[in-house]
Amino acid sequence: MNTQTLQLRKLPGGPYGMLPLVVGLVCVFQKWVVVYTEAYFLTPCEAGTRVYLSEADSLACCYSLAYDYDPAGGVATAIEVRLLTSGATFSAVQFPLSSGWSYQALEPGRRLRWQHPGGLPAGNQALFDFCVDAPQTGLPVEMAVNWLVGAETLCSDTLRLACHQCLAPRDESLNCLDDGGYSYSFGLINLTEYTIHRLRLREPAGQDLIVEEFINLPGPWAPGTSIGNFSLTFRPEAEGLDILCFDLTGSRLLADSSALDCCTFTRCLELPFCDRCCTPFDEYEADVNAGFTVEADCETGLLTAVYERWGDCDRAFWNLRNLNTGTGIGGFVDNNSISFSFLDETTYQLCMRVERRDAGGLNCYGSTTLTVCDTVFFDCPDPPCMDSSLIDWAFECPPELDLVCGCDDMTYINGCAAMNWSGVLSWTNGPCGEPPADSIILEITDFDSDRAILGWTSLGGLDYRFFLIQRRLPGGGWVTIGQVDGSTFTFTDDDPAGGLSEYRIVGVIWPGKPVFSNVVEIFLTSSRQEGTPETGRIWPNPARAEAFLQLHWTGSAEIAAFDIQGRLIGRWQSAAGHQEPIAITVSQWPDGLYFLQARNPMGENWTTRLLVAH
């Protein structure tokens, strides 16, 4: 049996429904205002047993019903027809049945049953001829055909009967246009009793999808005759719809030239899907050759390629090859872009192969695909180094000398000063190079065993935040022993170290950068440090041109001389294993008091004074 089930679809301006009608070999779709039929849900019949209509006069709503029955699919003893559409009735019923059949009208004009005591005759059997009277809503009439065993329904088929009473379509053709939209050609049969002089086209309110506004008739259109070769163009926007509907209204001219509408025929067309993927090859070639654009996000390290003329039918295969290493990564996408990770300052080759596919997913051009490649290189800028919004000269940073090299290649006293006094965002430990020096000139203005007075001047005209005073003893590192503000240029060391000491000044300008002074040496003696004759002696003292120094150590020794300001005057070395006097020329020394210090490899010291007077 051939089961056809009711399908209802909501259309613009509804509610409306869609039913397929079988008229001869032509499948017709027609729009109607929904008329709800009786609820009827039965088991559909299996293949091998079917009912079918043969057209007697469908334009007059008359048909013949026959069935083809195979008992192997299940024994049936009766067949029943029932009209499901409200208000519809059978008329002109004729049933030329052979002997053995019995007929029963269970519901006169709507429900008829035929029985055969030995079971329904097998094979192809004509059942009855009939016409249908129904309200002219445009809705095809539904008729159920039930197969029974006794009083029980075995299965059911549903038939839909086309019945036109205004205009009927014929020779229809609906085709997709290359540039979008559709071309609809058709003919019409005049089913009215009147000659039609005009045909008016109208779309539902709010719809503007048909290019033509009028349909011209070649002349008066007589009842029962056909006119063909009508053509309508549907705009590309119609492709977003499943169904498109419009009205055709026929009118006739009266003797006084006034027009009288005869009837309105509503036509609904199920729009086919248009596969527009497979463009001419030269268009495909032009799209691919337009290439792609590439952008690099240095912050995320992602490279994004975009196929400029990508379409829904395209699949792009990508490959990114590192030309430095020869390695590559690839992938394919069904959209217009893809992203890869990339390395800064590296040359890559990026290739895109495009395959254009039809709606079924097959290559439009056989096995042919097109590929374009480009070489890309990105040199990402260094991250930001400075942020002026961070600068706060009132911020309290520790006055500690822990030098750092800022990303601006400048040296700062420490990281706190770099960030808060100059807005530097990153740095490394240690100085960038040799910091500025010698623009601060340091002198020891006076000293004795209890104090050392330092004074300095600035030659660079810089504005200092503060000065750090540092001292270093032999074999040790620089130690900060004091701090003065940027307008003070003297400092007194009230606890100087005995022996040799070095001093320097570290000036810190307002942005936190250091400026280093020269280094001065002083040598302080005390009664504990004075030399004794048992260790060594010097003569003559005072000396005019030359003095002689004799040490009683058996090993080598290093001798240094300092003036009263602690400045180094000269150094000498005595040979190991000799106690002969060492001659020291003092003829070029200014008059004054000098200190001489001797030190052997064992760490022993001997100090004495020498007065020079010319």
C-alpha positions in Angstrom: 0.0 0.0 0.0 1.1 3.6 -0.7 1.0 5.5 2.6 0.8 9.3 2.3 0.8 11.3 5.6 -0.5 14.7 6.3 2.1 17.4 6.5 1.2 20.8 7.9 3.6 23.8 7.5 3.1 27.3 8.8 3.3 29.9 6.0 3.4 33.7 6.0 -0.1 35.1 6.5 -1.3 31.7 7.9 -2.3 29.5 9.3 -1.8 27.5 6.2 -1.0 23.9 5.3 0.7 22.1 2.5 -0.6 18.8 1.0 0.8 16.9 -2.0 -1.9 16.0 -4.5 -1.5 13.2 -7.0 -3.3 14.0 -10.3 -2.2 11.6 -13.0 1.6 11.9 -13.0 1.8 15.6 -12.0 2.7 16.5 -8.4 0.8 19.7 -7.5 1.2 21.9 -4.4 -1.6 24.2 -3.4 -2.2 26.6 -0.5 -5.3 26.7 1.5 -6.7 28.1 4.7 -6.4 25.2 7.2 -9.6 23.2 7.8 -8.9 20.7 10.5 -9.8 17.1 9.6 -10.9 14.4 12.0 -8.1 13.0 14.1 -7.1 9.7 12.5 -4.1 7.8 13.6 -3.8 4.2 12.3 -1.0 1.9 11.4 0.2 2.5 7.8 0.1 -0.5 5.5 3.2 -2.5 4.5 4.6 -2.4 1.0 3.1 -4.9 -1.4 -0.5 -3.9 -0.8 -1.6 -0.6 -2.2 -4.6 1.5 -3.3 -4.4 4.0 -6.1 -6.6 6.5 -7.9 -7.2 6.6 -11.6 -8.3 10.0 -12.8 -11.8 10.1 -14.3 -12.4 13.9 -14.3 -10.3 15.5 -11.6 -11.3 18.9 -12.7 -14.8 17.9 -11.9 -13.6 16.2 -8.7 -14.5 12.7 -9.9 -12.2 9.6 -9.6 -12.0 5.9 -9.8 -10.5 3.8 -6.9 -8.8 0.5 -7.3 -6.5 -1.7 -5.1 -3.8 -4.2 -5.6 -3.8 -6.8 -2.8 -1.3 -9.6 -1.9 -2.6 -12.0 0.8 1.0 -12.9 1.7 1.2 -9.6 3.5 -1.7 -10.5 5.8 -5.3 -11.7 5.2 -7.9 -8.9 4.9 -11.6 -9.5 4.8 -12.9 -6.0 4.2 -11.9 -2.6 2.8 -13.3 0.7 4.0 -13.1 4.3 2.7 -13.8 7.3 4.9 -13.7 11.0 4.1 -11.7 12.8 6.7 -12.2 16.4 5.5 -15.1 18.2 7.3 -18.1 18.9 5.0 -16.9 16.6 2.2 -19.3 13.9 0.9 -19.2 11.2 -1.8 -21.5 11.7 -4.8 -22.3 9.7 -7.9 -21.0 6.5 -6.3 -20.9 3.4 -8.6 -19.3 0.1 -7.7 -19.5 -2.6 -10.4 -18.4 -5.4 -8.0 -18.5 -9.2 -8.8 -20.5 -11.7 -6.8 -19.6 -12.4 -3.2 -19.1 -8.8 -2.2 -21.4 -7.0 0.3 -21.7 -3.2 0.6 -22.5 -1.2 3.7 -22.8 2.6 4.2 -21.7 3.0 7.8 -22.0 6.8 7.5 -24.0 7.8 4.4 -21.9 9.9 2.0 -18.8 9.7 4.1 -17.9 6.1 5.2 -18.4 3.1 3.0 -17.3 -0.5 3.5 -17.0 -3.6 1.2 -16.7 -7.1 2.6 -15.9 -10.5 1.1 -16.5 -13.6 3.2 -13.6 -15.5 1.7 -11.2 -12.7 2.1 -10.5 -9.9 -0.4 -9.8 -11.1 -3.9 -6.1 -10.9 -4.6 -4.5 -8.9 -7.4 -5.7 -5.7 -9.1 -9.4 -5.0 -8.4 -11.5 -2.0 -9.3 -13.5 -1.0 -6.2 -15.7 2.0 -7.1 -16.2 5.3 -9.0 -17.1 8.4 -7.2 -17.2 12.2 -7.1 -16.6 14.5 -4.1 -18.6 17.4 -3.0 -16.6 19.6 -0.6 -16.4 23.3 0.5 -14.2 25.2 -2.0 -11.5 26.1 0.4 -8.7 25.0 -1.9 -7.8 22.3 0.6 -7.4 18.8 -1.0 -9.9 16.4 0.3 -8.4 13.6 2.5 -9.8 10.1 2.3 -8.7 7.2 4.5 -8.6 3.6 3.1 -8.7 1.0 5.9 -7.9 -2.7 5.6 -9.9 -4.8 8.0 -9.9 -8.4 9.4 -13.5 -8.8 10.7 -14.2 -5.6 12.5 -10.6 -4.9 13.4 -8.6 -2.4 11.3 -5.3 -4.0 10.2 -3.8 -0.9 8.6 -4.7 2.3 6.8 -3.7 4.4 3.8 -4.5 8.1 3.3 -5.2 9.6 -0.1 -5.5 13.3 -1.0 -7.8 14.4 -3.8 -7.0 17.5 -5.9 -10.1 19.4 -6.8 -9.8 22.8 -8.6 -12.7 25.1 -9.3 -10.9 28.4 -10.3 -7.6 28.0 -12.1 -5.4 25.0 -12.5 -1.7 25.1 -13.1 0.0 23.1 -15.9 3.4 22.6 -17.5 5.2 24.1 -14.5 9.0 24.6 -14.3 10.9 26.2 -11.4 14.7 26.7 -11.9 17.5 28.4 -10.0 19.1 31.5 -11.7 22.9 31.9 -11.9 22.8 35.3 -10.2 20.4 34.2 -7.4 16.7 33.8 -7.3 14.4 31.6 -9.4 12.7 31.5 -12.8 9.1 30.1 -12.7 7.3 29.3 -15.9 3.8 27.8 -16.1 0.5 27.5 -17.9 -3.1 27.8 -16.6 -6.5 26.2 -17.2 -9.6 28.4 -16.9 -12.0 26.3 -14.7 -14.6 29.0 -14.3 -17.8 29.4 -16.4 -16.7 32.8 -17.5 -14.4 34.3 -20.1 -11.4 36.0 -18.2 -10.1 39.3 -19.6 -7.6 40.2 -17.0 -5.2 38.4 -14.6 -3.9 40.2 -11.5 -0.9 39.2 -9.5 -0.7 39.9 -5.8 1.8 38.9 -3.1 0.9 38.6 0.6 1.2 41.7 2.7 4.9 42.6 3.5 6.3 40.3 0.7 8.1 41.7 -2.3 9.9 38.7 -3.9 8.4 38.7 -7.4 10.0 41.0 -9.9 7.0 41.2 -12.3 3.9 43.2 -11.2 1.5 42.2 -13.9 0.6 39.1 -16.0 -0.6 40.0 -19.5 -3.2 37.8 -21.3 -2.9 37.5 -25.1 -6.7 38.0 -25.4 -10.0 36.9 -23.9 -9.6 33.6 -22.1 -12.5 31.2 -22.7 -13.8 28.7 -20.1 -12.1 25.3 -20.1 -9.2 26.5 -22.2 -5.5 26.7 -21.4 -3.0 29.5 -21.8 0.8 28.8 -21.4 4.2 30.5 -21.4 3.7 32.6 -18.3 7.0 33.5 -16.6 7.8 35.0 -13.2 11.2 35.9 -11.7 11.7 35.5 -7.9 14.3 37.7 -6.3 17.5 36.2 -4.7 16.0 36.9 -1.2 13.5 34.1 -1.9 16.2 31.5 -1.5 15.9 31.9 2.3 12.3 30.5 2.2 11.0 27.0 2.0 7.7 28.1 0.3 6.7 31.1 -1.7 3.0 32.0 -2.2 1.1 34.4 -4.4 -2.5 35.0 -5.6 -3.8 35.1 -9.2 -7.2 36.8 -9.6 -9.1 36.5 -12.8 -11.7 39.1 -13.8 -14.1 39.7 -16.7 -15.2 42.9 -18.3 -18.9 43.7 -18.2 -20.8 45.6 -21.0 -20.2 48.9 -19.2 -16.4 48.2 -19.2 -16.4 47.6 -15.4 -14.4 44.6 -14.2 -15.8 41.8 -12.1 -13.5 39.4 -10.2 -14.4 35.8 -11.1 -12.1 34.0 -8.6 -8.7 34.0 -6.9 -6.2 31.2 -7.2 -3.6 31.0 -4.5 -0.4 29.3 -5.6 2.3 28.1 -3.2 5.6 26.7 -4.5 8.1 24.7 -2.6 11.4 26.3 -3.4 14.3 24.0 -4.3 17.8 24.3 -2.9 20.1 26.1 -5.3 23.6 24.7 -5.3 25.7 27.8 -6.3 29.0 26.5 -5.1 30.6 25.4 -8.4 31.4 28.7 -10.1 33.2 28.9 -13.4 36.8 27.9 -13.0 38.2 31.3 -13.8 36.2 32.8 -10.9 37.5 30.1 -8.6 41.0 30.9 -9.8 40.6 34.6 -9.3 39.3 34.1 -5.8 42.3 31.9 -4.8 44.9 34.2 -6.5 43.5 37.1 -4.4 45.4 35.4 -1.7 45.3 35.9 2.0 46.3 38.4 4.6 48.5 37.7 7.7 48.6 39.4 11.0 50.8 38.6 14.0 49.8 39.2 17.6 53.2 39.7 19.4 51.5 39.6 22.8 49.9 36.2 22.3 52.5 34.8 19.9 49.8 33.9 17.3 49.9 34.4 13.6 46.4 34.6 11.9 45.9 34.1 8.2 42.6 35.2 6.5 41.5 34.0 3.1 40.0 37.1 1.7 37.5 35.6 -0.8 36.5 32.6 1.2 33.0 31.3 0.6 30.7 28.7 2.2 31.7 26.1 -0.4 35.5 26.5 0.1 37.8 24.4 2.3 41.2 25.8 2.9 44.2 23.7 3.7 47.1 25.6 5.3 50.8 24.9 5.9 53.2 27.0 7.8 56.9 26.1 7.3 59.8 27.4 9.4 62.4 28.2 6.7 65.2 28.3 9.3 64.6 24.7 10.6 62.6 23.2 7.7 59.8 22.1 10.0 56.2 22.8 9.4 52.7 22.6 10.8 49.4 22.4 8.9 45.6 22.2 9.2 42.4 22.8 7.3 39.4 24.9 8.1 35.9 25.3 6.8 36.0 29.1 7.5 38.1 32.0 6.3 40.9 32.1 8.9 43.4 30.0 10.8 45.9 30.7 13.6 49.4 29.3 14.3 52.0 29.9 16.9 55.1 31.6 15.6 58.6 32.7 16.7 59.7 36.3 16.6 62.4 37.2 14.0 61.9 34.0 12.0 61.2 33.6 8.3 58.2 31.4 7.4 56.5 30.2 4.2 52.7 30.1 4.5 50.8 28.2 1.8 47.0 28.0 1.3 45.4 25.3 -0.9 41.7 25.8 -1.6 39.2 23.2 -2.7 35.8 24.4 -3.9 33.1 21.8 -3.2 29.5 21.4 -4.3 26.6 21.0 -1.9 27.3 17.3 -1.7 30.9 17.9 -0.6 32.5 16.9 -3.9 35.3 18.8 -5.6 33.6 21.0 -8.2 36.6 20.6 -10.6 37.4 16.9 -10.3 40.8 16.5 -8.5 42.0 20.1 -9.3 42.9 22.4 -6.4 44.8 25.7 -6.4 47.6 26.8 -4.0 49.1 30.2 -3.2 52.2 30.7 -1.0 53.8 33.7 0.6 56.9 34.4 2.7 56.3 36.1 6.1 58.6 37.6 8.6 57.7 39.4 11.8 60.0 41.5 14.0 58.0 42.1 17.1 58.8 45.3 18.9 60.4 45.1 22.4 57.9 45.3 25.2 57.3 48.8 26.7 60.3 49.9 28.8 59.0 53.0 30.6 55.8 54.1 32.2 55.8 57.7 33.2 52.7 57.2 35.3 54.8 55.2 37.8 57.2 58.2 38.5 56.8 59.5 42.1 59.9 61.4 43.3 58.5 61.6 46.8 58.4 57.8 47.0 60.8 56.5 49.8 63.3 54.2 48.3 66.1 52.7 50.5 69.5 54.6 50.1 71.2 51.3 49.3 73.7 50.9 46.5 72.5 47.7 44.7 73.1 48.7 41.1 70.7 47.6 38.4 70.7 48.1 34.6 67.4 49.4 33.3 65.8 48.4 30.0 66.7 51.9 28.9 70.4 51.0 29.3 70.8 53.3 32.2 72.3 52.4 35.6 70.2 53.0 38.8 71.2 52.7 42.4 68.5 49.9 42.9 65.3 48.5 41.5 63.1 50.7 43.6 64.7 53.9 42.4 64.5 52.6 38.8 60.8 52.0 38.9 59.5 54.8 41.2 61.9 57.6 40.3 62.3 56.9 36.5 59.3 54.7 35.6 61.5 51.8 34.4 59.5 48.6 34.0 62.3 46.0 33.8 66.0 45.8 34.7 68.8 43.3 35.3 71.1 43.1 38.3 74.4 45.0 38.0 75.4 48.2 36.2 74.9 48.6 32.4 78.6 49.6 32.1 80.9 52.0 33.9 78.6 54.6 35.6 79.5 58.3 35.2 82.6 59.2 37.2 84.9 62.1 37.9 82.2 64.7 37.7 82.5 64.7 41.5 85.9 65.7 42.7 86.7 64.3 46.2 89.5 65.6 48.5 90.6 64.8 52.1 90.9 68.3 53.5 92.3 67.2 56.9 92.7 64.1 59.0 94.4 62.7 62.1 94.0 59.5 64.1 90.6 60.6 65.3 88.9 61.9 62.3 89.0 62.4 58.5 87.4 65.4 56.9 86.2 65.0 53.3 85.1 67.7 50.8 83.9 67.4 47.2 82.7 69.5 44.4 80.4 68.7 41.4 81.6 69.7 37.9 78.5 68.5 36.0 75.9 71.0 37.2 73.7 68.1 38.2 70.9 68.4 40.8 71.5 65.7 43.4 68.9 64.0 45.6 71.6 62.9 48.2 75.2 61.8 48.5 76.5 58.5 49.9 79.9 58.4 51.6 81.7 55.1 51.2 84.9 53.7 52.6 86.9 50.6 51.7 89.7 48.9 53.6 92.4 46.7 52.0 90.9 43.4 50.9 87.3 44.5 51.6 84.4 46.0 49.8 82.8 49.4 49.7 80.8 50.3 52.8 78.4 53.2 53.1 79.4 55.1 56.3 77.2 58.2 55.8 74.6 60.1 53.8 74.1 63.8 53.3 71.5 65.7 51.3 72.2 67.0 47.8 73.2 70.4 48.9 75.9 69.3 51.4 79.4 68.8 50.1 81.4 67.9 53.2 81.5 64.9 55.6 83.6 64.1 58.7 84.5 60.5 59.4 84.7 60.5 63.2 85.9 57.0 63.4 88.5 56.5 60.7 90.3 53.2 60.4 93.9 53.0 61.1 96.3 52.2 58.3 95.3 52.5 54.6 91.7 53.5 53.7 90.0 54.5 50.5 87.1 56.9 50.3 84.6 57.8 47.5 81.4 59.7 47.1 78.3 58.3 45.3 76.0 61.1 44.1 72.4 60.1 43.4 70.5 62.4 41.1 66.7 62.7 41.3 65.9 60.0 38.7 67.9 57.5 40.8 71.0 57.3 38.7 74.4 57.2 40.5 77.5 59.4 39.8 80.8 58.2 41.3 83.6 60.4 42.5 87.3 59.7 42.3 88.9 57.5 44.9 91.2 58.9 47.5 93.6 57.0 49.8 94.8 58.0 53.3 97.1 56.3 55.8 96.5 56.9 59.4 99.0 56.0 62.1 98.8 55.7 65.9 101.4 55.1 68.7 100.7 51.4 68.3 101.6 51.5 64.6 104.9 53.5 64.9 107.9 51.6 63.7 110.7 50.6 66.0 114.4 50.3 65.3 114.2 46.6 65.7 111.9 46.4 62.7 113.4 49.1 60.5 114.8 52.6 60.3 115.0 55.6 57.9 117.7 58.2 57.5 118.4 61.0 57.2 115.2 62.4 58.7 114.5 65.2 57.7 115.7 64.4 54.2 116.5 66.9 51.4 117.2 64.9 48.2 117.3 61.2 49.2 116.4 59.0 52.2 117.4 55.4 53.0 115.0 52.8 54.4 116.3 49.6 55.9 114.1 46.7 57.0 115.1 43.9 59.3 112.7 41.3 57.7 114.3 38.5 55.8 111.5 38.3 53.2 110.3 40.7 50.6 108.3 43.8 51.4 106.1 46.4 49.8 106.7 50.0 50.7 104.2 52.9 50.2 104.5 56.6 50.9 101.5 59.0 51.6 101.3 62.8 52.1 99.5 64.4 55.0 96.3 64.4 53.0 96.4 60.6 52.6 97.4 60.7 49.0 99.6 58.0 47.7 103.0 59.4 46.6 104.8 56.2 45.5 105.3 52.5 45.9 108.5 50.4 46.1 109.3 46.7 46.4 112.3 45.3 48.4 113.9 42.0 47.2 113.4 38.9 49.2 116.2 37.8 51.5 118.0 41.2 51.4 118.3 43.7 54.3 120.3 46.3 52.3 119.0 49.9 52.6 116.5 51.1 49.9 117.2 54.5 48.4 114.1 56.8 48.1 114.5 59.9 46.0 112.5 62.8 47.7 114.0 65.8 45.8 110.7 66.3 43.9 108.5 66.0 46.9 107.0 69.2 48.3 108.2 70.1 51.8 106.2 68.5 54.4 105.5 65.5 56.6 105.1 62.0 54.9 104.1 58.6 56.1 105.9 55.4 54.9 104.3 52.0 55.4 106.0 48.6 54.8 104.1 45.3 54.6 105.5 41.8 54.2 103.7 38.7 52.8 103.0 37.6 56.4 100.8 40.6 56.9 103.1 42.4 59.3 103.2 46.2 59.0 105.8 48.8 59.9 105.1 52.5 59.7 107.3 55.6 60.1 107.3 59.3 59.5 109.6 61.2 57.1 110.0 65.0 57.0 111.1 66.5 53.7 112.8 69.9 53.8 114.7 71.3 50.9 
